[in-house]
Amino acid sequence: MPNAIDPITRNLWHVVAATNELPIGLIETTLLLDTPLALTRGNDGEPVVWLRSDEEQGDEIDAETIVERLPVRTAYGYTWTCLGTPTDDLFPIPEFAEPDRVNMSCGSIGIHVSAPRAVENFLDMGHFPYVHTDILGSEPHTEVKEYDVEVSEERDEVLATRCRFMQPRAAKSATQAMEVEYVYRVPHPYCAVLYKSCPEDESRRDVIGIFLQPMTEERCRAHLLQSMIDSTSTITDLRRFQQTIFGQDKPILENQYPKKLPLDPRAETPIRADKSAIAYRRWLSQKGITYGVIPQAS
Amino acid sequence: MAITLYDFELSGNCYKLRLLMSILGLPYDIVPVDFFPGREHKADWFLRLNAFGQLPVLKDDDLVLSDSGAILAYLAKKYDASGQWFPNDPAITAEILRWHAVADDITSTSSAARLALGYDYAFDIEKSQNGAHRIFRLIDEHLWFGEREGRDWLCSPSHPTTADIACFPYVMLSEEGGISRQDYPALRRWTDRVRRIPGFTVMSGIFPAGPAKVD
């Protein structure tokens, strides 16, 4: 039996699809928080999401005939829904609207691990030289230098700044190794956004988002967003770069045990480089998130 | 000579060709194809290269080839001066082609489960997983008895052939399809041997082997 869904999680906006990849007039099916959903897009291109009963993937449907609908928002190229009553607006990524950015989905990929484990892996720099060898890191440059972490009260998000790492090939647009500076935001219990120095323009940052759709407590779908400053690469090139990275993370993530994220600080032994993970776990605990985690014994 | 591979990074079938070309030291260019999420292998321009709408496609000058097993045979026959990867001996040729067919069965089971779980394909997950276990059990036995007879590879020669390349990727990626290799020790030892072939290269999801144990 799945856990009861905690009220915070129930009332969050959750990502369910890349909007452009939803077929118009055909049904897609998916799972959110153990709840089967059906999705489609109307002739106006707007997504419609509802609780699935006997619908099957690929069935024809006229979106206008769907009366009982779940709330829907579209943002950052993705469709978001909520199983309860949405309390907050979706977190902002203002860079997405800058006119010269190349924005793209990079695929929605199922992973056999909890959503919070996937967020935490996204925040970790220590694995770069070992998992993303010769791309995001290489031996002997394995040190995670001291960085800053805070929980922004005003924005209710975890923020890690001054993260620096020597990267052989930081982005598709990179032509040589460079020390890259990262800023990580966790503005949503199951979403993280990173800003990294852009090889093409020193004054700006590439933005990469990972939005996790918690399907069950131990399974999720990772929806990847890239919002890049890159005047030469094609969308296919940029997607390939990101998928290469994510494909390397996937078996590592799927081999984590337990699959749910333990919130008790004594459950796993952190090192100094895990500062952002410690802040993230504490933040989830304080919010009262219990879905996809092993809560701290009270 | 100019070889171009129409390629998707996360495809095990494309990786078979990258792997053999890396082992043979063959230079080639890559044209990335957005298989997922773009479904570019069903786009008009791609269907003109391969009407079956499947990756990989390899172009050698003006010659356009498809099907990973067929291309492995072509590359070995044309560019492997040692003649080891696809030997001319009729009996061994038959043996290799038999294992190329097993590789296709591994694709339709282990790879199907991976596509269903990771990439939202509407394949029957349980049926695909059961099918993969049935094949893995047979390969494990074949390799276990081989080890007893001093044979390290799928076919009878004392060196690897394209049969080993063809079967390797979707065995290695099976866990992404929820198929554990824990019960197949001889199969796992063989994947280590493949990963120690000089010129071996990785793909996303497949990591290098550790150093071999020295007796």
Interface residues (C-beta under 8 A of the other chain):
Chain A: A18 E21 Q57 G58 S105 C106 G107 S108 I109 G110 I111 H112 I235 T236 D237 R239 R240 Q243 T244 I245 F246 G247 Q248 K250 P251 E254 N255
Chain B: F8 E9 L10 P32 V33 D34 F36 P37 G38 E40 L117 G118 Y119 D120 A122 E175 E176 G178 M203 S204 G205 F207
